[in-house]
Amino acid sequence: MFMMVKLIAWGYKNVVKRMLFKLDPELVHDHMISLSAKISKNSVIKRVMRWIFRFDDKRLEQNVCGLHFKNPVGLSAGFDKNAEVHNLMYDVGFGFEQVGSVTLGAYEGNPKPRLHRLKKSEGIVVYYGLKNIGVDNIIPRLKVRSDKDLLLGVSIAKTNCSATAGLENGVEDYFGCVKKVVEAGVGDFYTINISCPNAFGGEPFVDVMSLGALLARLFELKIDKPVFIKMPLDMEWLDFKKLLDVIVRYPVAGVVIANLLKDRGNAGIKDVVTDDMKGGISGRPTSQKSNELIRQTYKEYGDKLVIFGVGGIFSAEDAYEKIKCGATCVQLITGMIYEGPQLVGEINRGLVRLMERDGYSNISEVVGTGA
Ligand SMILES: Cc1cc2nc3c(=O)[nH]c(=O)nc-3n(C[C@H](O)[C@H](O)[C@H](O)COP(=O)(O)O)c2cc1C
């Protein structure tokens, strides 16, 4: 099996990716989603994929916020915007998936082109702007779950339009979407995305007063599932900490660190990024800053908030580093696009190898050991 996975990794990097990377990135993404959606309905292919890709080991299992995670590796928000492929992600090897971001109103997305590959930097410039078909259309899809062991987080954002730009309207838009998801009982946990860099009016809730107003309103709802907040990346620690100080005043379970990178002067960016390539950057350039924020958050808020770490995970070593910084679970997208779908199983297998090397018997023992 190990040799077959190595062969798939080689084939993806040297054949499949070379072909796909010649095509428009959004076209490739759309085709991958529709192919995966079809495959997810075929139980035979699902079983074969699970046999090839998935790696399970008791030492990777954890109970977090009352939920049982089969492994700590999740699909980050933005890949499966409209809940089309969650019924294949267990077979690919994930422990959980963040669906969305979902919004109250549908949005067709910002003007194209809205994806650019940064091949040398191993990143993507993303300018979707919260494209999705709207919560009412997504809820019925979230009710169909073939693999209960794959935990589903519903990522919820503010509808991207001028009508929700003001504080009050913005709060009510989030509230309306969360209410629908809570009442429908879909998903195992919720993530409030306050940090999309590509939305009309910027990120108004990356601000102490507005975030406080938002959380006060959201927790008027009886929410009986864990709530996470998706944090911004481009923030100095002291400003980031101010947001955390607001967050810990509410029954928030944890934070997802972090969203896309806005700083184009980041040392990890090795490609020319022109002004017409609008959007935030994913992948390797996000990694270092994300690790710093995770480490600081763990040191000061590790007893109050669970951390999900995301940004630039391309290997088991990258995932292990984030866990050592303080992340209980990790999430990824770009690594899978650059390395192939076998990456998820490889990371889980590699985590067990690294734990054996360092003498740990469960992944939870690793959390924060490098903070
Ligand atoms: C194509 C794409 C779309 C994304 N859309 C969203 C989104 O809708 N909501 C969100 O919270 N994050 C979104 N993100 C950010 C990712 O969830 C993640 O935080 C970021 O890409 C860093 O992880 P990575 O380096 O593993 O890709 C998106 C990322 C990509 C690449």
Ligand as a Chemical Component Dictionary entry (heavy atoms), coordinates in Angstrom:
data_LIG
# 
_chem_comp.id                   LIG 
_chem_comp.type                 NON-POLYMER 
_chem_comp.pdbx_formal_charge   0 
_chem_comp.three_letter_code    LIG 
# 
loop_
_chem_comp_atom.comp_id 
_chem_comp_atom.atom_id 
_chem_comp_atom.alt_atom_id 
_chem_comp_atom.type_symbol 
_chem_comp_atom.charge 
_chem_comp_atom.model_Cartn_x 
_chem_comp_atom.model_Cartn_y 
_chem_comp_atom.model_Cartn_z 
_chem_comp_atom.pdbx_ordinal 
LIG C1  C1  C 0 -9.705  28.542 -3.299 1  
LIG C2  C2  C 0 -9.791  28.962 -1.870 2  
LIG C3  C3  C 0 -11.006 29.453 -1.377 3  
LIG C4  C4  C 0 -11.109 29.836 -0.044 4  
LIG N1  N1  N 0 -12.323 30.242 0.451  5  
LIG C5  C5  C 0 -12.477 30.414 1.793  6  
LIG C6  C6  C 0 -13.758 30.612 2.360  7  
LIG O1  O1  O 0 -14.778 30.644 1.670  8  
LIG N2  N2  N 0 -13.845 30.763 3.708  9  
LIG C7  C7  C 0 -12.746 30.716 4.541  10 
LIG O2  O2  O 0 -12.892 30.840 5.761  11 
LIG N3  N3  N 0 -11.513 30.507 4.021  12 
LIG C8  C8  C 0 -11.351 30.338 2.682  13 
LIG N4  N4  N 0 -10.113 30.086 2.163  14 
LIG C9  C9  C 0 -8.940  30.093 3.066  15 
LIG C10 C10 C 0 -8.580  28.674 3.534  16 
LIG O3  O3  O 0 -9.617  28.089 4.273  17 
LIG C11 C11 C 0 -7.282  28.670 4.356  18 
LIG O4  O4  O 0 -7.488  29.460 5.512  19 
LIG C12 C12 C 0 -6.105  29.234 3.572  20 
LIG O5  O5  O 0 -6.153  28.858 2.219  21 
LIG C13 C13 C 0 -4.762  28.730 4.125  22 
LIG O6  O6  O 0 -4.684  27.320 4.036  23 
LIG P1  P1  P 0 -3.878  26.551 2.867  24 
LIG O7  O7  O 0 -2.529  27.179 2.797  25 
LIG O8  O8  O 0 -3.825  25.120 3.326  26 
LIG O9  O9  O 0 -4.668  26.706 1.626  27 
LIG C14 C14 C 0 -9.975  29.741 0.815  28 
LIG C15 C15 C 0 -8.757  29.270 0.302  29 
LIG C16 C16 C 0 -8.655  28.880 -1.013 30 
LIG C17 C17 C 0 -7.332  28.362 -1.525 31 
# 
loop_
_chem_comp_bond.comp_id 
_chem_comp_bond.atom_id_1 
_chem_comp_bond.atom_id_2 
_chem_comp_bond.value_order 
_chem_comp_bond.pdbx_ordinal 
LIG C1  C2  SING 1  
LIG C2  C3  SING 2  
LIG C2  C16 DOUB 3  
LIG C3  C4  DOUB 4  
LIG C4  N1  SING 5  
LIG C4  C14 SING 6  
LIG N1  C5  DOUB 7  
LIG C5  C6  SING 8  
LIG C5  C8  SING 9  
LIG C6  O1  DOUB 10 
LIG C6  N2  SING 11 
LIG N2  C7  SING 12 
LIG C7  O2  DOUB 13 
LIG C7  N3  SING 14 
LIG N3  C8  DOUB 15 
LIG C8  N4  SING 16 
LIG N4  C9  SING 17 
LIG N4  C14 SING 18 
LIG C9  C10 SING 19 
LIG C10 O3  SING 20 
LIG C10 C11 SING 21 
LIG C11 O4  SING 22 
LIG C11 C12 SING 23 
LIG C12 O5  SING 24 
LIG C12 C13 SING 25 
LIG C13 O6  SING 26 
LIG O6  P1  SING 27 
LIG P1  O7  DOUB 28 
LIG P1  O8  SING 29 
LIG P1  O9  SING 30 
LIG C14 C15 DOUB 31 
LIG C15 C16 SING 32 
LIG C16 C17 SING 33 
# 
